[in-house]
Amino acid sequence: MESLLLLPASSEHVLQMMQWFPSRESCIVWGGQGFRFPFTAHSFLTDCRWSELPSYVLQQRSGELCAFGQYYLRAGRCHLARLAVAPSHRGRGFGTWLIEKLMQIGTRELRVSECSLFVNMSNEAAIALYERVGFMRAPHPQTTSETSTSHYMVRSGASSKPASNASM
C-alpha cells in the first residue's frame, strides 16, 4: 500500500473535500440532514465543525487527500463522525485504516473503551465496511433528527491491531 500520513485536518483540506459531495443526497448521506446544500466554503467548514472537533485527514506523501474523519465524546463513547474516502480512492482499504487510527487516537484521548457512529441506512458500502471492522447495530442512545434515517453502530475496544505511528 502507498505511504500514507494521518494528519490534523486544515481548512484547506476540508475545502478540497467539497468536490467529493456533488449533490444534496451525497451531502446528506455523509453529513446528515442538517448539512447545507448547495454549500459555500463558509457553510461547508461550519457544517463540518472541523474547527470544533478533532478532525483528521489521510493523505498520501505526495499530498493527495484520500480520506477524512472526526471523533468526539458522545454517550460515553468515542463517536466517529463524517468519515469519508475520496471517490477515487474507495475500495483500497483507506477507510479501514482511517477508522482504526481514529479509534486508537479517540479512545486514548477521550479515555473510553467503546466507539460508536451513525451511518445513513442507504449507505450500504459504509455499513458493510463498519461491520467488517467489528461495528454492530445497536439501539439509538437518544432520539435525534438522524434516528429515522440512520443506523447507530457500536464497537468495543479500540483495535485488535498493534498501535503504530501515524505513517504507513
Secondary structure by P-SEA (a helix, b strand, c coil): ccccccccccaaaaaaaccccccaaaaaacccccccccccaaaaaaaaccccccccccccccccccccccccccccccccccccccccccccaaaaaaaaaaaaaaaaaacccbbbbcccccaaaaaaaaaaabbbbccccccccccccbbbbbbccccccccccccc
